[in-house]
Amino acid sequence: KYLSAAAQLFDQKQSCAELLSICSAEGGGEMGHGIVEVTWRLSGIINLPWHPTVEPWTGCTRYHLDKEGLIYMHEEQWDISVWRAFICTLYPEARAWSIWKRDNY
């Protein structure tokens, strides 16, 4: 269901999701059983009535593994703040606001 919902969120013809890197480390992660780290870049058009453009941003997702090798914890880190992503989606002109010069996420 999650993938289906996510696929409907973006205009698939005008959006892009790039896998920049993927790596894993045995013995890493919170429990010491391994970690998988994925770096990605997203951009595109959101399927809302005003079709806001999402400026390109990169992020890193870390999947911490348990002793069975299953994901037990998921972490996200973006190079923009959640606040900026939200505001710029609602108000596309907000990308030009000077307050974002302090946004170091």
Buried (B, 14 or more C-beta within 10 A) or exposed (E): EEEEEEEEEBEEEEBEEEEEEEEEEEEBBEEEBBBBBBBBBBBBBBEEEEEBBBBEBBBBBBBBBBEEEEBBEEEEEBEBBEEBBEBBBEEBEBEEEEEBEEEEE
